[in-house]
């Protein structure tokens, strides 16, 4: 089997390290070491670590389970639950975060291009969630009084907070609380 391109190796290693350590603690040398490529080759493929981060955010966004939210063979509330369960399954060791959350905490005040990419990713996620909430309201599964857009933004924010708490506690309790309140109270 042919080896993937050096650019892909660097990008994949960047995504992994940005999830594990965040932007600031993932040095270019760490990224190239993990990729198994010489440090100098990094700059043949990316102008800077910020340029790599921009592409890494795109790649990360492509891996989010948004298609679960659009699977019309499932009831809307089931889609929302499975979506968050899928996200939670990625975080079982409580050692990784969400790249959107990591970067929002670290770099959005210092890099306008990365801020716009993080915002775009969060907006896309919230929009898909809002569509599913509206579908749940139309089906009578989710109470009508909720504004789908605001509720979606709240849920994404609550999820990001649950990730931070789970990592700090090294426990899944924050996720249990998120699921309990979301599905037995908010969306009930």
DRENTIDREN-920319 format. One record per residue (C-alpha): x, y, z; residue in three letters. Coordinates in nm, 3 decimals, m for minus. Example, Ala and Ser with C-alpha at 12.3 -4.5 7.8 and 13.67 -1.06 7.14 Angstrom:
// residues 2
        px        py        pz   code
     1.230    m0.450     0.780    ALA
     1.367    m0.106     0.714    SER
This chain:
// residues 188
        px        py        pz   code
     0.000     0.000     0.000    UNK
     0.136     0.342    m0.091    UNK
     0.221     0.578     0.191    UNK
    m0.001     0.881     0.226    UNK
     0.141     1.213     0.123    UNK
     0.369     1.397     0.361    UNK
     0.115     1.680     0.371    UNK
    m0.156     1.437     0.485    UNK
     0.075     1.290     0.749    UNK
     0.147     1.639     0.884    UNK
    m0.220     1.737     0.873    UNK
    m0.334     1.423     1.054    UNK
    m0.068     1.466     1.321    UNK
    m0.168     1.832     1.359    UNK
    m0.532     1.740     1.411    UNK
    m0.438     1.479     1.672    UNK
    m0.208     1.711     1.864    UNK
    m0.446     2.008     1.848    UNK
    m0.713     1.783     2.001    UNK
    m0.481     1.648     2.268    UNK
    m0.288     1.962     2.358    UNK
    m0.454     2.259     2.196    UNK
    m0.293     2.504     1.956    UNK
    m0.023     2.661     2.174    UNK
     0.115     2.338     2.322    UNK
     0.138     2.163     1.985    UNK
     0.474     2.275     1.849    UNK
     0.565     2.230     1.484    UNK
     0.844     1.993     1.591    UNK
     0.594     1.782     1.788    UNK
     0.368     1.766     1.484    UNK
     0.646     1.664     1.246    UNK
     0.787     1.414     1.496    UNK
     0.448     1.248     1.525    UNK
     0.412     1.250     1.146    UNK
     0.758     1.096     1.112    UNK
     0.878     1.368     0.875    UNK
     1.165     1.617     0.897    UNK
     1.072     1.948     1.057    UNK
     1.191     2.141     0.752    UNK
     0.936     1.962     0.534    UNK
     0.654     2.121     0.731    UNK
     0.710     2.455     0.559    UNK
     0.699     2.294     0.214    UNK
     0.333     2.217     0.283    UNK
     0.215     2.486     0.525    UNK
     0.319     2.849     0.552    UNK
     0.283     2.846     0.931    UNK
     0.129     2.659     1.222    UNK
    m0.170     2.892     1.187    UNK
    m0.209     2.785     0.822    UNK
    m0.200     2.420     0.930    UNK
    m0.456     2.496     1.202    UNK
    m0.693     2.649     0.946    UNK
    m0.684     2.333     0.735    UNK
    m0.702     2.115     1.048    UNK
    m1.022     2.293     1.154    UNK
    m1.173     2.217     0.813    UNK
    m1.071     1.852     0.837    UNK
    m1.204     1.830     1.191    UNK
    m1.537     1.977     1.078    UNK
    m1.564     1.709     0.811    UNK
    m1.542     1.440     1.079    UNK
    m1.823     1.575     1.297    UNK
    m2.134     1.352     1.301    UNK
    m2.363     1.617     1.150    UNK
    m2.508     1.361     0.902    UNK
    m2.669     1.189     1.202    UNK
    m2.875     1.505     1.257    UNK
    m3.004     1.485     0.899    UNK
    m3.093     1.114     0.898    UNK
    m3.467     1.141     0.840    UNK
    m3.515     0.767     0.892    UNK
    m3.486     0.844     1.266    UNK
    m3.707     1.058     1.485    UNK
    m3.555     1.404     1.547    UNK
    m3.495     1.353     1.919    UNK
    m3.327     1.019     1.848    UNK
    m3.104     1.193     1.590    UNK
    m3.002     1.458     1.842    UNK
    m2.928     1.200     2.112    UNK
    m2.725     0.980     1.877    UNK
    m2.535     1.284     1.755    UNK
    m2.424     1.376     2.106    UNK
    m2.360     1.011     2.197    UNK
    m2.132     0.988     1.895    UNK
    m1.945     1.299     2.005    UNK
    m1.918     1.164     2.359    UNK
    m1.778     0.832     2.239    UNK
    m1.476     1.020     2.103    UNK
    m1.402     1.158     2.449    UNK
    m1.410     0.844     2.662    UNK
    m1.060     0.895     2.805    UNK
    m1.124     1.263     2.894    UNK
    m0.788     1.355     2.745    UNK
    m0.903     1.521     2.425    UNK
    m1.129     1.813     2.371    UNK
    m1.322     1.952     2.080    UNK
    m1.100     2.145     1.842    UNK
    m1.358     2.422     1.819    UNK
    m1.361     2.457     2.198    UNK
    m0.985     2.427     2.232    UNK
    m0.923     2.696     1.973    UNK
    m1.202     2.921     2.101    UNK
    m1.033     2.922     2.441    UNK
    m0.681     2.971     2.307    UNK
    m0.650     3.155     1.979    UNK
    m0.964     3.333     1.861    UNK
    m0.857     3.656     2.031    UNK
    m0.522     3.644     1.851    UNK
    m0.601     3.512     1.504    UNK
    m0.889     3.646     1.300    UNK
    m0.861     3.370     1.034    UNK
    m0.884     3.100     1.301    UNK
    m1.163     3.284     1.484    UNK
    m1.366     3.290     1.163    UNK
    m1.306     2.919     1.104    UNK
    m1.407     2.829     1.460    UNK
    m1.717     3.050     1.432    UNK
    m1.802     2.894     1.096    UNK
    m1.772     2.543     1.237    UNK
    m1.986     2.625     1.539    UNK
    m2.243     2.803     1.320    UNK
    m2.266     2.506     1.083    UNK
    m2.311     2.268     1.376    UNK
    m2.573     2.489     1.541    UNK
    m2.761     2.530     1.213    UNK
    m2.787     2.153     1.160    UNK
    m2.898     2.110     1.519    UNK
    m3.158     2.389     1.485    UNK
    m3.303     2.221     1.176    UNK
    m3.342     1.898     1.371    UNK
    m3.498     2.077     1.667    UNK
    m3.748     2.245     1.431    UNK
    m3.826     1.906     1.277    UNK
    m3.884     1.768     1.627    UNK
    m4.122     2.054     1.701    UNK
    m4.311     1.991     1.376    UNK
    m4.341     1.624     1.473    UNK
    m4.466     1.714     1.821    UNK
    m4.160     1.558     1.990    UNK
    m4.002     1.880     2.113    UNK
    m4.198     2.155     2.285    UNK
    m4.306     2.430     2.054    UNK
    m4.205     2.721     2.278    UNK
    m3.834     2.676     2.218    UNK
    m3.658     2.891     1.960    UNK
    m3.468     2.630     1.752    UNK
    m3.173     2.860     1.674    UNK
    m3.120     2.974     2.034    UNK
    m3.174     2.623     2.168    UNK
    m2.917     2.484     1.925    UNK
    m2.663     2.749     2.026    UNK
    m2.734     2.671     2.391    UNK
    m2.685     2.298     2.337    UNK
    m2.355     2.343     2.155    UNK
    m2.235     2.575     2.431    UNK
    m2.352     2.335     2.702    UNK
    m2.178     2.047     2.525    UNK
    m1.851     2.240     2.503    UNK
    m1.879     2.318     2.875    UNK
    m1.948     1.953     2.953    UNK
    m1.629     1.858     2.768    UNK
    m1.425     2.101     2.978    UNK
    m1.579     1.976     3.301    UNK
    m1.532     1.610     3.206    UNK
    m1.166     1.675     3.131    UNK
    m1.114     1.863     3.458    UNK
    m1.295     1.596     3.659    UNK
    m1.160     1.300     3.456    UNK
    m1.515     1.173     3.480    UNK
    m1.820     1.132     3.259    UNK
    m2.051     1.292     3.513    UNK
    m2.075     1.616     3.313    UNK
    m2.196     1.418     3.012    UNK
    m2.451     1.234     3.226    UNK
    m2.586     1.568     3.348    UNK
    m2.592     1.706     2.992    UNK
    m2.793     1.406     2.865    UNK
    m3.027     1.403     3.163    UNK
    m3.116     1.772     3.148    UNK
    m3.123     1.790     2.768    UNK
    m3.346     1.493     2.706    UNK
    m3.560     1.477     3.020    UNK
    m3.617     1.851     3.061    UNK
    m3.514     2.083     2.782    UNK
    m3.621     1.887     2.475    UNK
    m3.893     1.681     2.647    UNK
